[in-house]
Amino acid sequence: MASSFIASSVFALALAVPAAAQNAAIPVTLSVDASHVEGVVKPIWRFFGADEPNYATMKDGRTTLATLGSLKPGAVYFRTHNLLTSGDGTPALKWGSTNIYTEDAAGHPVYNWTIVDHIFDTYLARGVKPYVEIGFMPEALSIKPQPYQHNFRPGSGDIRTGWAFPPKDYGKWEELVYQWVRHCIGRYGRAEVASWYFETWNEANLPQYYWGGTQDEFFKLYDAAVHGVRRALPEARVGGPDIAGTSDTFLTDFMNHVKKAGTPTDFLSFHAKGSPKFIGEGGQGHVEMGIATHLQAADREFAQIAANPAFRTKPIVIGESDPEGCAACQGPANAYRNGTMYASYTAAVFPRLRALAERRGVNLEGVLTWAFEFEDQPYFAGFRQLTSAGIDLPVINVFKLFSKMNGRYVRSFSDRQIPLDQVMKDGVRSAPDVGSVATLDGNTLTVLVWHYHDDDVAGLDAEVRLALRGLPKAFGKAIAVTQYRIDRDHANSYAAWLAMGSPIAPTDEQRTALLQAAQLVPMQDVSTLTVVGGNAALEFRLPRQGVSLIVLRPI
C-alpha cells in the first residue's frame, strides 16, 4: 500500500501545474524533411520478457501476449527465465518452473515437456515467438541443489539458490538441450524453430544473483548448450551471453572464448539498465530517472563489440533494456511505472540506443523490454509491467506507436531535443527533452514526438510548431492528419483509476471504464492540411511526459 500511495502522490504532483502557468508553454520548432532518407526502419522494439514463465499461460498473461503479438504478428519475441527450472509450474515473484528434467532412481534422465509446451503453445497461438533462454539448472543436475527455490520478496530474500549453479554433468546438460530442441522440431516444425533465438542463461557476470560458478564454467555451460542446440538443428540461431551491462570485460572475454573454441555464435546479447532514485523523505518528494546510466551501459558494451573485428557486424540484441533492474521490486524509486513517466522515458531512450549503435558502427537488431504482467496482483501495484490486472498501462501504448512506424527514416530535427552526448553525460535534468523521429512508408509519413524530463514533477506543455518539407508528389495539395497521444488525458488507465479514487477492487462498470481509458485511439476526427510546394505545417500542444504520433496520408 505504501508504494501505491507514493505512486499516487507522485502522479498527482506531476499534474499539479499552477493555474497561472496553464496557458504558458515551451516553444518548440520541429522540422521533418520527407525527401531526406536516412535508413531503413528496423523494428528493434519487438522483443519482450519476464522472470516468471508461467504467467504467460494465465488469464492476463494470455491477453497481454495477444496484444504484443498483434503489433507485428510472427515477428515479436518473448524471453523468460526458468524454462528449465524444477517445480510444479506454480508461479511466484521472480520464479517459475516447468519440471522439464528429473532423474529416475538409477540416475537416468526423465524428460517432461508438458509445461514448457503449454508456454510455447501460448506464445505461438498469439503471434509471439520464443527467444529461448536455456536456463536455469534443474535440481537433479545442480552441483548444489539445496536449498533450491529462493525466498525472494520485494525488498528482501536470497536469490541465488540451487537453480543458479553449474551442472554436475555437462554431458547430461547438453543432452537435455539436444532432446528439448529435437522435441520442439517435432512439435512446431523445423522452419519455425529455426526462426527462434537460442541463448544460454542470464547475467552470468553477476555471481551474487544468477550464477554460482566461475566465468570459465559459464563458458563451458554455453559451449555445451550450443552444441546441444546445433546437434539437433544445425541452422538454429544461437548466441549470448545476455550479461548485465557493467564496467567489466566479460563480453570481450566471451567473444575471445567462442572464437578460440570455435563455438557458433550468431548474435551477441547484453543488458542495459537505468538508475532512478527517489528524492525526498517520508513519501514527500519525486522520482528522478537515470537515463544517462542506461545509455552509458549500452555504449560500453557496444564499444567492446565494435573493437572486435570478428564480431562487430554480428546482430546485437539488448536482452534486457529498462529504466532499472528489478521488475518484481516495489518502492519509492519505482513509482514512475504506472503513469506517463515510463511511457515518455521509453519513447526517448529507444532512438538514443539506435543512435549509439549507429555511431559505433554495430548492428543493433533488437532491444528487449523486460516487462510483462504480474498475475493476480492488486491494480497498479507498482511493478514494472506492461499491463495491470489485464489493463494496458501507458507504456504499452508506446509500443503500439512504434509498430505504426515503418519504411525508412527521414530527417527530423527539434530545437528542443537534447544532444545525445549531453543526455549521456548529464541525463535530462535542466531543460526538458522534446525530441522526434520520423518515417516514410510509401505514402504514409509518421512523426513521433516525446516530451521527457528525468524529474517526475510538474512542468509546462510544449507548444510544437511542426514544419513538413519535401512531401512526396503523391501527397498532392492536401493531406489527412491523424494524431495518437499518450499523456495525462489520453491512453492512460492509471490516471482514470486515480480519478476514481484508486479503488482496490473496481466494479465491473469501473473496470470497463479503465479498459476504455487505456485504449490508444485517435485524439479527434481526422483533420486536413494544405500542401504548398511540397510543404505543410501544423501546431499542437504536448504536455510534459506526453508522447504523440502524427500520421499523415494523402487524401
PERAPE-V317399 format. One record per residue. N is the residue number from 0. RES is the residue in three letters. OMEGA is omega in whole degrees, 0 to 359 (none if undefined). NEAR is the number of other C-alpha atoms within 12 Angstrom. Layout:
N/RES/OMEGA/NEAR ; N/RES/OMEGA/NEAR
This chain:
0/MET/181/18 ; 1/ALA/182/17 ; 2/SER/178/29 ; 3/SER/179/33 ; 4/PHE/180/24 ; 5/ILE/180/34 ; 6/ALA/180/40 ; 7/SER/181/37 ; 8/SER/181/29 ; 9/VAL/180/38 ; 10/PHE/179/38 ; 11/ALA/179/27 ; 12/LEU/182/23 ; 13/ALA/181/35 ; 14/LEU/190/30 ; 15/ALA/177/20 ; 16/VAL/179/22 ; 17/PRO/184/15 ; 18/ALA/182/12 ; 19/ALA/183/10 ; 20/ALA/186/14 ; 21/GLN/180/20 ; 22/ASN/176/16 ; 23/ALA/181/17 ; 24/ALA/176/22 ; 25/ILE/178/27 ; 26/PRO/180/22 ; 27/VAL/175/31 ; 28/THR/183/28 ; 29/LEU/179/34 ; 30/SER/177/34 ; 31/VAL/177/40 ; 32/ASP/184/32 ; 33/ALA/181/37 ; 34/SER/183/23 ; 35/HIS/184/22 ; 36/VAL/184/22 ; 37/GLU/176/21 ; 38/GLY/182/19 ; 39/VAL/177/18 ; 40/VAL/174/28 ; 41/LYS/182/25 ; 42/PRO/184/32 ; 43/ILE/185/35 ; 44/TRP/196/43 ; 45/ARG/181/43 ; 46/PHE/181/40 ; 47/PHE/179/42 ; 48/GLY/182/44 ; 49/ALA/177/46 ; 50/ASP/196/42 ; 51/GLU/185/37 ; 52/PRO/188/46 ; 53/ASN/175/43 ; 54/TYR/184/41 ; 55/ALA/184/45 ; 56/THR/182/33 ; 57/MET/192/26 ; 58/LYS/182/21 ; 59/ASP/174/27 ; 60/GLY/181/36 ; 61/ARG/181/34 ; 62/THR/178/30 ; 63/THR/176/39 ; 64/LEU/180/47 ; 65/ALA/177/31 ; 66/THR/180/34 ; 67/LEU/181/44 ; 68/GLY/181/31 ; 69/SER/182/25 ; 70/LEU/178/30 ; 71/LYS/188/29 ; 72/PRO/179/21 ; 73/GLY/180/24 ; 74/ALA/177/31 ; 75/VAL/183/38 ; 76/TYR/181/43 ; 77/PHE/179/47 ; 78/ARG/177/46 ; 79/THR/172/48 ; 80/HIS/165/43 ; 81/ASN/179/46 ; 82/LEU/179/49 ; 83/LEU/184/44 ; 84/THR/179/47 ; 85/SER/179/36 ; 86/GLY/186/30 ; 87/ASP/178/24 ; 88/GLY/177/29 ; 89/THR/183/25 ; 90/PRO/172/29 ; 91/ALA/180/28 ; 92/LEU/181/36 ; 93/LYS/183/37 ; 94/TRP/173/37 ; 95/GLY/182/37 ; 96/SER/177/40 ; 97/THR/183/37 ; 98/ASN/184/33 ; 99/ILE/186/39 ; 100/TYR/168/38 ; 101/THR/177/29 ; 102/GLU/177/20 ; 103/ASP/185/11 ; 104/ALA/181/9 ; 105/ALA/179/8 ; 106/GLY/178/14 ; 107/HIS/181/16 ; 108/PRO/171/24 ; 109/VAL/182/22 ; 110/TYR/179/27 ; 111/ASN/186/27 ; 112/TRP/192/29 ; 113/THR/185/22 ; 114/ILE/182/31 ; 115/VAL/175/40 ; 116/ASP/180/31 ; 117/HIS/179/26 ; 118/ILE/182/36 ; 119/PHE/176/37 ; 120/ASP/181/24 ; 121/THR/176/30 ; 122/TYR/191/42 ; 123/LEU/178/33 ; 124/ALA/183/26 ; 125/ARG/175/31 ; 126/GLY/182/28 ; 127/VAL/180/37 ; 128/LYS/177/38 ; 129/PRO/162/45 ; 130/TYR/197/43 ; 131/VAL/171/47 ; 132/GLU/182/40 ; 133/ILE/183/43 ; 134/GLY/4/48 ; 135/PHE/188/52 ; 136/MET/174/52 ; 137/PRO/183/45 ; 138/GLU/183/35 ; 139/ALA/180/37 ; 140/LEU/187/38 ; 141/SER/177/33 ; 142/ILE/179/23 ; 143/LYS/192/24 ; 144/PRO/185/26 ; 145/GLN/351/18 ; 146/PRO/186/18 ; 147/TYR/180/28 ; 148/GLN/181/33 ; 149/HIS/182/25 ; 150/ASN/182/19 ; 151/PHE/166/20 ; 152/ARG/179/18 ; 153/PRO/179/22 ; 154/GLY/182/17 ; 155/SER/175/13 ; 156/GLY/176/16 ; 157/ASP/179/20 ; 158/ILE/189/28 ; 159/ARG/176/30 ; 160/THR/191/33 ; 161/GLY/181/33 ; 162/TRP/189/42 ; 163/ALA/190/43 ; 164/PHE/180/38 ; 165/PRO/179/39 ; 166/PRO/175/34 ; 167/LYS/181/23 ; 168/ASP/182/24 ; 169/TYR/176/27 ; 170/GLY/178/20 ; 171/LYS/176/30 ; 172/TRP/179/39 ; 173/GLU/181/33 ; 174/GLU/176/29 ; 175/LEU/180/41 ; 176/VAL/179/43 ; 177/TYR/182/28 ; 178/GLN/179/29 ; 179/TRP/181/37 ; 180/VAL/178/40 ; 181/ARG/177/26 ; 182/HIS/180/26 ; 183/CYS/178/31 ; 184/ILE/179/24 ; 185/GLY/184/17 ; 186/ARG/189/21 ; 187/TYR/181/23 ; 188/GLY/185/16 ; 189/ARG/183/20 ; 190/ALA/180/17 ; 191/GLU/183/25 ; 192/VAL/178/33 ; 193/ALA/179/27 ; 194/SER/181/25 ; 195/TRP/168/38 ; 196/TYR/174/40 ; 197/PHE/176/46 ; 198/GLU/187/45 ; 199/THR/169/49 ; 200/TRP/183/47 ; 201/ASN/171/41 ; 202/GLU/180/37 ; 203/ALA/176/39 ; 204/ASN/175/33 ; 205/LEU/186/27 ; 206/PRO/180/23 ; 207/GLN/184/17 ; 208/TYR/196/27 ; 209/TYR/183/34 ; 210/TRP/181/36 ; 211/GLY/179/32 ; 212/GLY/178/31 ; 213/THR/176/20 ; 214/GLN/179/25 ; 215/ASP/177/20 ; 216/GLU/175/24 ; 217/PHE/179/38 ; 218/PHE/177/34 ; 219/LYS/177/27 ; 220/LEU/180/40 ; 221/TYR/180/41 ; 222/ASP/182/38 ; 223/ALA/180/33 ; 224/ALA/180/44 ; 225/VAL/178/45 ; 226/HIS/178/37 ; 227/GLY/179/34 ; 228/VAL/185/43 ; 229/ARG/176/31 ; 230/ARG/178/24 ; 231/ALA/186/27 ; 232/LEU/185/31 ; 233/PRO/181/22 ; 234/GLU/181/24 ; 235/ALA/179/34 ; 236/ARG/186/32 ; 237/VAL/179/42 ; 238/GLY/182/43 ; 239/GLY/8/47 ; 240/PRO/181/46 ; 241/ASP/177/45 ; 242/ILE/172/43 ; 243/ALA/178/39 ; 244/GLY/181/41 ; 245/THR/179/29 ; 246/SER/182/21 ; 247/ASP/180/17 ; 248/THR/183/22 ; 249/PHE/182/32 ; 250/LEU/176/39 ; 251/THR/178/32 ; 252/ASP/179/23 ; 253/PHE/180/39 ; 254/MET/179/35 ; 255/ASN/180/23 ; 256/HIS/185/24 ; 257/VAL/176/32 ; 258/LYS/180/20 ; 259/LYS/183/15 ; 260/ALA/183/18 ; 261/GLY/180/15 ; 262/THR/181/27 ; 263/PRO/178/33 ; 264/THR/185/38 ; 265/ASP/179/33 ; 266/PHE/178/36 ; 267/LEU/183/44 ; 268/SER/177/49 ; 269/PHE/181/45 ; 270/HIS/177/43 ; 271/ALA/184/42 ; 272/LYS/173/38 ; 273/GLY/185/36 ; 274/SER/177/28 ; 275/PRO/176/34 ; 276/LYS/178/26 ; 277/PHE/180/29 ; 278/ILE/182/23 ; 279/GLY/181/15 ; 280/GLU/175/13 ; 281/GLY/180/14 ; 282/GLY/179/22 ; 283/GLN/182/19 ; 284/GLY/181/26 ; 285/HIS/176/33 ; 286/VAL/171/37 ; 287/GLU/184/35 ; 288/MET/181/41 ; 289/GLY/183/39 ; 290/ILE/180/45 ; 291/ALA/179/36 ; 292/THR/179/33 ; 293/HIS/182/41 ; 294/LEU/178/43 ; 295/GLN/180/34 ; 296/ALA/179/36 ; 297/ALA/184/46 ; 298/ASP/178/38 ; 299/ARG/180/31 ; 300/GLU/174/44 ; 301/PHE/182/43 ; 302/ALA/178/28 ; 303/GLN/179/34 ; 304/ILE/181/36 ; 305/ALA/183/30 ; 306/ALA/183/20 ; 307/ASN/185/23 ; 308/PRO/182/17 ; 309/ALA/186/21 ; 310/PHE/190/31 ; 311/ARG/178/27 ; 312/THR/180/23 ; 313/LYS/172/28 ; 314/PRO/180/32 ; 315/ILE/170/39 ; 316/VAL/170/46 ; 317/ILE/194/47 ; 318/GLY/167/52 ; 319/GLU/182/44 ; 320/SER/191/44 ; 321/ASP/179/46 ; 322/PRO/175/46 ; 323/GLU/198/40 ; 324/GLY/187/31 ; 325/CYS/182/33 ; 326/ALA/184/36 ; 327/ALA/178/33 ; 328/CYS/176/29 ; 329/GLN/177/32 ; 330/GLY/186/29 ; 331/PRO/183/35 ; 332/ALA/181/37 ; 333/ASN/185/45 ; 334/ALA/179/45 ; 335/TYR/201/54 ; 336/ARG/188/49 ; 337/ASN/190/43 ; 338/GLY/189/54 ; 339/THR/175/48 ; 340/MET/180/50 ; 341/TYR/180/54 ; 342/ALA/183/46 ; 343/SER/175/50 ; 344/TYR/182/49 ; 345/THR/179/48 ; 346/ALA/183/44 ; 347/ALA/187/45 ; 348/VAL/184/48 ; 349/PHE/178/42 ; 350/PRO/179/35 ; 351/ARG/177/35 ; 352/LEU/177/45 ; 353/ARG/180/37 ; 354/ALA/178/27 ; 355/LEU/179/31 ; 356/ALA/178/35 ; 357/GLU/180/22 ; 358/ARG/180/18 ; 359/ARG/180/24 ; 360/GLY/180/25 ; 361/VAL/191/33 ; 362/ASN/181/31 ; 363/LEU/182/41 ; 364/GLU/184/29 ; 365/GLY/174/36 ; 366/VAL/189/43 ; 367/LEU/179/39 ; 368/THR/183/44 ; 369/TRP/180/37 ; 370/ALA/181/44 ; 371/PHE/176/44 ; 372/GLU/178/47 ; 373/PHE/189/42 ; 374/GLU/173/35 ; 375/ASP/172/21 ; 376/GLN/178/23 ; 377/PRO/176/23 ; 378/TYR/174/32 ; 379/PHE/187/48 ; 380/ALA/177/40 ; 381/GLY/173/40 ; 382/PHE/174/43 ; 383/ARG/186/40 ; 384/GLN/180/47 ; 385/LEU/179/46 ; 386/THR/177/45 ; 387/SER/182/40 ; 388/ALA/179/35 ; 389/GLY/181/35 ; 390/ILE/181/43 ; 391/ASP/172/44 ; 392/LEU/180/51 ; 393/PRO/185/49 ; 394/VAL/181/46 ; 395/ILE/178/46 ; 396/ASN/174/42 ; 397/VAL/180/48 ; 398/PHE/173/41 ; 399/LYS/176/36 ; 400/LEU/179/41 ; 401/PHE/185/39 ; 402/SER/179/30 ; 403/LYS/183/31 ; 404/MET/185/35 ; 405/ASN/178/29 ; 406/GLY/182/24 ; 407/ARG/173/27 ; 408/TYR/172/33 ; 409/VAL/187/34 ; 410/ARG/178/29 ; 411/SER/182/34 ; 412/PHE/174/30 ; 413/SER/180/31 ; 414/ASP/177/23 ; 415/ARG/176/29 ; 416/GLN/183/32 ; 417/ILE/180/31 ; 418/PRO/184/25 ; 419/LEU/182/28 ; 420/ASP/179/20 ; 421/GLN/177/20 ; 422/VAL/180/32 ; 423/MET/183/28 ; 424/LYS/191/20 ; 425/ASP/189/23 ; 426/GLY/178/35 ; 427/VAL/189/34 ; 428/ARG/178/23 ; 429/SER/177/17 ; 430/ALA/177/25 ; 431/PRO/180/38 ; 432/ASP/176/42 ; 433/VAL/188/43 ; 434/GLY/184/45 ; 435/SER/170/41 ; 436/VAL/184/43 ; 437/ALA/179/46 ; 438/THR/176/39 ; 439/LEU/180/38 ; 440/ASP/186/25 ; 441/GLY/179/21 ; 442/ASN/176/24 ; 443/THR/177/31 ; 444/LEU/179/43 ; 445/THR/179/42 ; 446/VAL/177/46 ; 447/LEU/180/48 ; 448/VAL/177/54 ; 449/TRP/178/50 ; 450/HIS/191/48 ; 451/TYR/170/48 ; 452/HIS/180/47 ; 453/ASP/185/44 ; 454/ASP/181/39 ; 455/ASP/179/44 ; 456/VAL/182/33 ; 457/ALA/178/29 ; 458/GLY/182/33 ; 459/LEU/169/33 ; 460/ASP/170/34 ; 461/ALA/175/39 ; 462/GLU/189/26 ; 463/VAL/173/31 ; 464/ARG/186/27 ; 465/LEU/177/34 ; 466/ALA/180/29 ; 467/LEU/182/38 ; 468/ARG/175/28 ; 469/GLY/181/28 ; 470/LEU/180/38 ; 471/PRO/180/30 ; 472/LYS/181/21 ; 473/ALA/179/19 ; 474/PHE/176/32 ; 475/GLY/184/22 ; 476/LYS/180/21 ; 477/ALA/180/25 ; 478/ILE/177/33 ; 479/ALA/182/27 ; 480/VAL/173/32 ; 481/THR/178/28 ; 482/GLN/171/35 ; 483/TYR/186/37 ; 484/ARG/169/42 ; 485/ILE/179/49 ; 486/ASP/184/44 ; 487/ARG/184/38 ; 488/ASP/186/30 ; 489/HIS/176/34 ; 490/ALA/190/39 ; 491/ASN/180/43 ; 492/SER/182/43 ; 493/TYR/178/50 ; 494/ALA/179/35 ; 495/ALA/179/36 ; 496/TRP/177/36 ; 497/LEU/180/30 ; 498/ALA/177/20 ; 499/MET/185/20 ; 500/GLY/177/15 ; 501/SER/181/27 ; 502/PRO/178/21 ; 503/ILE/181/19 ; 504/ALA/181/18 ; 505/PRO/175/23 ; 506/THR/177/14 ; 507/ASP/180/11 ; 508/GLU/179/12 ; 509/GLN/179/23 ; 510/ARG/177/27 ; 511/THR/179/18 ; 512/ALA/178/23 ; 513/LEU/178/36 ; 514/LEU/179/28 ; 515/GLN/180/22 ; 516/ALA/182/31 ; 517/ALA/189/38 ; 518/GLN/173/32 ; 519/LEU/182/32 ; 520/VAL/177/24 ; 521/PRO/184/21 ; 522/MET/186/23 ; 523/GLN/175/14 ; 524/ASP/180/12 ; 525/VAL/177/20 ; 526/SER/181/21 ; 527/THR/175/23 ; 528/LEU/175/28 ; 529/THR/179/24 ; 530/VAL/178/28 ; 531/VAL/179/20 ; 532/GLY/179/17 ; 533/GLY/182/26 ; 534/ASN/175/27 ; 535/ALA/181/31 ; 536/ALA/173/30 ; 537/LEU/179/30 ; 538/GLU/175/22 ; 539/PHE/176/30 ; 540/ARG/177/32 ; 541/LEU/180/40 ; 542/PRO/173/40 ; 543/ARG/185/42 ; 544/GLN/178/49 ; 545/GLY/174/48 ; 546/VAL/179/51 ; 547/SER/169/46 ; 548/LEU/176/40 ; 549/ILE/179/42 ; 550/VAL/184/35 ; 551/LEU/180/42 ; 552/ARG/174/32 ; 553/PRO/176/27 ; 554/ILE/none/20
